[in-house]
């Protein structure tokens, strides 16, 4: 636990957090929406600092980041908490924890410890993932800075609900991010996710401006964000505001958490979503949570040649030559090809 960054003190021992668009006003001894930042006597404390609740070595494809050092390993870390409350969260056991004491569950681990373990595990990157990196910002920032000094990249898997100032501070040390664009309806964001849409769009555009490599993921939740108009609107937004080179992962929903009564996403709908992305001019559109589907592979946007063949999170064949298509020599967008 350390004093948090990005807050102001108010009258009556209250504080206002400026880390994310919730802009929580927090009374003494109370928590923000995230459940892990607490006002203690007029000082906002980051309760999850140096507290790892999950540690794994993952394929980078699991993030999913298909255009960042394909086939490499990423040392994945998380602390408790999230500033969204998605009713379909697959990691709700650790993301929806709220502090009941001054310290949250987790294993003590400094940024230097994380970097040492990543290097020992032969990882190319460190991933802040599983929960929301924004809410453990202070630790994530230390990790990114320390990793950068040691020649390692840092990637975020994030909901994109962060204010501009903290994002600008960490950007020089952030290699890439996969950002969840969970839908195209603000009512859906407010009711099912626990936030609003526009700040996520603002984050996506700012990340691109700051030079962070961005990939976008949309989970096709049946009845909420799986209709053709929604998918076409998202694809058009990516094309117009992020660029045709931005990979879009459309991911299959499975019953989870509070939406356990819904069916899985139809493979027909998933594949149609990929077709829509391609129709809208995106170069790279992927089907997620559907092992063995052709939508897992990377194809050349110019000639259509199969470049990277995958199944699940495993790269089976990588046919690219120095980051280019071996057939037509088109340069493939990304990092570390």
C-alpha positions in Angstrom: 0.0 0.0 0.0 1.3 3.4 -1.0 -0.4 6.8 -1.5 -2.1 6.8 -4.9 -1.4 9.1 -7.8 -3.9 11.3 -9.5 -6.3 12.6 -6.8 -7.2 15.8 -5.1 -8.2 16.5 -1.5 -11.6 18.0 -0.8 -13.3 19.4 2.3 -14.4 17.1 5.1 -11.5 14.6 4.6 -13.0 13.6 1.2 -10.8 13.0 -1.9 -11.6 12.8 -5.6 -9.8 10.3 -7.7 -8.8 11.3 -11.2 -7.3 8.1 -12.4 -10.3 7.0 -14.5 -13.5 8.6 -15.9 -15.6 7.6 -12.8 -13.9 10.5 -11.0 -15.0 9.0 -7.7 -15.5 11.3 -4.7 -14.6 9.1 -1.8 -15.4 9.8 1.9 -13.0 8.9 4.7 -12.5 5.1 5.1 -14.5 4.4 1.9 -13.5 2.8 -1.5 -13.8 4.0 -5.0 -15.8 2.1 -7.6 -12.8 -0.1 -8.3 -12.8 -1.5 -4.7 -9.1 -1.2 -4.3 -8.4 2.5 -3.8 -9.3 3.8 -0.3 -9.5 7.2 1.4 -7.6 6.9 4.6 -7.8 10.1 6.6 -7.8 12.3 3.5 -5.1 10.4 1.6 -6.0 8.1 -1.2 -4.2 4.8 -0.8 -3.4 2.3 -3.6 -4.1 -0.9 -1.7 -2.9 -3.3 -4.4 0.6 -1.9 -4.8 3.1 -4.8 -5.1 0.3 -7.3 -4.5 0.1 -10.0 -7.2 -3.1 -12.0 -7.2 -2.2 -13.9 -10.4 1.1 -14.8 -12.1 1.5 -16.9 -15.3 3.7 -17.4 -18.3 1.3 -17.2 -21.3 1.6 -17.1 -25.0 1.3 -13.6 -26.2 -1.6 -14.8 -28.4 -3.7 -15.4 -25.2 -3.9 -11.6 -24.5 -4.9 -11.7 -27.5 -2.1 -9.8 -29.2 -1.4 -11.4 -32.6 0.8 -8.7 -34.0 3.3 -8.4 -31.1 6.2 -10.8 -31.3 4.0 -13.7 -32.5 4.8 -17.0 -30.9 6.6 -15.4 -27.9 5.9 -15.7 -24.2 4.5 -13.0 -22.0 4.9 -12.9 -18.2 1.4 -12.2 -17.1 0.6 -10.4 -13.8 -2.5 -9.0 -12.1 -3.6 -7.4 -8.9 -7.1 -7.4 -7.6 -9.9 -5.1 -8.7 -11.6 -3.4 -11.7 -13.3 -0.2 -12.4 -16.0 -2.0 -14.5 -18.5 -4.6 -13.2 -19.1 -6.6 -16.4 -21.9 -9.1 -15.9 -20.0 -11.5 -18.1 -16.6 -11.2 -16.5 -14.5 -14.4 -16.8 -12.2 -13.3 -14.1 -14.8 -12.0 -11.6 -13.3 -14.0 -8.7 -10.3 -11.6 -8.7 -11.6 -8.6 -10.5 -14.6 -8.0 -8.4 -12.9 -8.2 -5.0 -13.5 -5.2 -2.7 -11.1 -4.4 0.1 -12.5 -5.1 3.6 -9.1 -4.4 5.3 -6.2 -2.1 4.6 -4.6 -4.9 2.5 -6.0 -7.0 -0.3 -5.2 -10.7 -1.0 -2.1 -11.2 -3.0 1.5 -12.2 -3.0 4.1 -9.5 -2.3 6.0 -8.8 -5.4 8.0 -5.7 -6.4 8.3 -4.5 -10.0 11.9 -5.6 -9.9 10.8 -9.1 -8.9 8.3 -9.2 -11.8 11.0 -8.2 -14.3 13.5 -10.7 -12.9 10.9 -13.6 -13.2 10.0 -12.5 -16.7 13.7 -12.6 -17.8 14.2 -15.9 -16.1 11.1 -17.3 -18.0 12.5 -16.2 -21.4 9.6 -13.8 -21.9 9.7 -11.0 -24.5 7.1 -8.9 -22.7 5.3 -8.4 -19.4 1.5 -8.4 -19.6 -0.7 -6.5 -17.1 -3.8 -8.6 -17.6 -6.7 -10.7 -16.1 -8.0 -7.8 -14.1 -7.8 -4.0 -15.0 -4.3 -2.6 -15.0 -5.7 1.0 -14.5 -6.7 0.3 -10.9 -3.3 -0.9 -9.9 -1.7 1.9 -11.9 1.2 2.7 -9.5 2.5 -0.9 -9.6 1.9 -1.2 -13.3 3.8 2.0 -13.9 6.8 0.7 -11.9 6.7 -2.6 -13.7 6.6 -0.8 -17.1 9.5 1.5 -16.2 11.6 -1.3 -14.8 10.9 -3.6 -17.7 11.8 -0.8 -20.2 15.2 -0.3 -18.5 15.9 -4.0 -18.9 14.9 -4.2 -22.6 11.5 -5.8 -22.0 8.2 -4.6 -23.4 5.1 -4.1 -21.3 1.6 -4.7 -22.7 -1.8 -4.0 -21.2 -5.1 -5.9 -21.6 -7.5 -3.2 -20.6 -11.0 -2.0 -20.7 -9.7 1.4 -21.8 -11.4 3.3 -18.9 -8.5 5.6 -18.0 -8.1 9.3 -18.0 -5.7 11.1 -20.3 -3.0 12.2 -17.8 -2.2 8.8 -16.4 -2.2 7.2 -19.9 0.2 9.9 -21.1 2.5 9.3 -18.2 2.8 5.5 -18.8 2.8 5.7 -22.6 6.6 5.9 -23.1 6.9 2.6 -21.3 3.9 0.8 -22.9 4.6 -1.3 -26.0 1.1 -2.4 -26.8 -2.5 -2.7 -25.5 -5.4 -4.9 -26.3 -8.5 -2.8 -25.6 -11.9 -4.2 -25.0 -14.5 -2.3 -27.1 -17.4 -4.1 -25.5 -20.2 -2.7 -27.6 -21.6 0.3 -29.5 -24.4 1.3 -27.2 -23.9 3.5 -24.2 -27.0 2.0 -22.5 -25.3 -1.4 -22.7 -22.1 0.0 -21.2 -24.0 1.6 -18.3 -26.3 -1.4 -17.6 -24.1 -4.4 -18.2 -20.6 -3.1 -18.0 -20.7 -0.3 -15.4 -19.2 2.6 -17.3 -19.8 4.6 -20.5 -18.7 4.2 -24.1 -17.1 7.6 -25.0 -14.2 7.5 -22.6 -13.1 4.1 -24.1 -13.2 5.6 -27.6 -11.2 8.6 -26.3 -8.6 6.2 -24.9 -8.3 4.2 -28.1 -7.6 7.3 -30.1 -5.2 8.7 -27.6 -3.2 5.4 -27.5 -2.8 5.5 -31.3 -1.7 9.2 -31.1 0.8 8.3 -28.4 2.4 5.5 -30.5 1.1 2.5 -28.5 0.4 -0.5 -30.8 -3.4 -1.2 -30.4 -5.4 -4.3 -31.0 -9.2 -4.3 -30.2 -11.4 -7.1 -28.8 -15.2 -7.3 -29.0 -17.0 -10.1 -27.1 -20.1 -11.0 -29.1 -22.6 -11.3 -26.2 -25.9 -12.8 -27.6 -28.7 -10.2 -27.6 -26.4 -7.4 -26.5 -23.6 -6.8 -29.0 -23.9 -9.4 -31.7 -26.1 -7.8 -34.3 -24.9 -6.8 -37.7 -25.4 -3.0 -37.3 -23.3 -3.0 -34.1 -20.5 -5.0 -35.6 -20.5 -2.8 -38.8 -20.4 0.3 -36.7 -17.5 -0.9 -34.6 -15.5 -2.0 -37.7 -16.2 1.4 -39.4 -15.0 3.2 -36.2 -11.8 1.2 -36.1 -11.1 1.9 -39.8 -11.8 5.6 -39.6 -10.3 6.5 -36.2 -7.7 3.8 -35.5 -6.6 2.8 -39.0 -7.1 -0.3 -41.2 -3.9 -1.8 -39.8 -5.5 -2.2 -36.3 -6.3 -5.9 -35.6 -9.9 -6.6 -34.5 -10.5 -9.7 -32.4 -14.2 -10.7 -32.4 -14.5 -13.2 -29.6 -17.0 -16.0 -28.9 -19.0 -15.6 -25.6 -19.5 -18.5 -23.3 -22.0 -18.4 -20.4 -20.2 -16.7 -17.5 -20.8 -15.0 -14.1 -24.2 -13.2 -14.1 -25.0 -14.0 -17.7 -24.8 -17.8 -17.2 -28.2 -18.3 -18.7 -27.2 -17.0 -22.2 -26.1 -19.4 -24.9 -22.7 -19.3 -26.4 -22.2 -17.1 -29.5 -23.2 -18.9 -32.6 -20.2 -19.8 -34.9 -22.3 -18.4 -37.8 -22.6 -15.0 -36.0 -18.9 -15.1 -35.1 -17.8 -15.8 -38.7 -20.2 -13.2 -40.1 -18.6 -10.7 -37.7 -15.3 -11.4 -39.3 -16.7 -11.0 -42.8 -18.1 -7.6 -41.8 -14.7 -6.4 -40.5 -13.1 -7.5 -43.8 -16.0 -5.8 -45.8 -15.3 -2.6 -43.9 -11.7 -2.6 -45.1 -9.9 -3.9 -42.0 -6.7 -5.7 -42.8 -6.7 -8.2 -39.9 -9.9 -9.6 -38.3 -9.7 -12.6 -36.0 -12.2 -15.0 -34.5 -11.4 -15.7 -30.8 -12.5 -18.5 -28.4 -13.0 -20.8 -31.4 -10.0 -23.1 -31.7 -9.4 -24.5 -35.1 -11.4 -21.8 -36.9 -9.9 -20.2 -40.0 -10.3 -16.8 -38.4 -7.4 -17.6 -36.0 -4.9 -17.3 -38.9 -3.1 -14.2 -40.2 -3.5 -13.6 -43.9 -1.8 -11.1 -46.2 -4.1 -8.2 -46.7 -2.8 -7.7 -50.3 -2.7 -11.1 -51.9 -4.5 -13.3 -49.3 -1.6 -15.7 -48.6 -1.7 -17.6 -45.3 1.1 -16.1 -43.2 0.7 -17.3 -39.6 -1.3 -20.5 -38.9 -2.6 -20.9 -35.4 -4.8 -23.2 -33.3 -5.9 -21.8 -30.0 -3.0 -19.9 -28.6 -0.3 -21.8 -30.4 1.5 -20.7 -33.6 1.9 -23.7 -35.8 3.6 -22.1 -38.8 5.0 -18.6 -39.4 5.8 -18.1 -43.1 6.7 -14.4 -43.1 10.1 -13.3 -44.1 11.5 -10.2 -42.3 8.0 -9.0 -41.5 6.8 -9.3 -45.1 4.5 -11.6 -47.1 6.7 -14.2 -48.9 4.4 -14.1 -51.9 3.8 -10.4 -52.7 6.3 -8.7 -50.2 3.6 -6.7 -48.5 4.8 -5.4 -45.1 2.6 -6.8 -42.3 1.7 -4.3 -39.6 2.9 -4.9 -36.0 5.9 -5.4 -33.7 8.5 -8.0 -33.8 7.7 -10.0 -36.9 
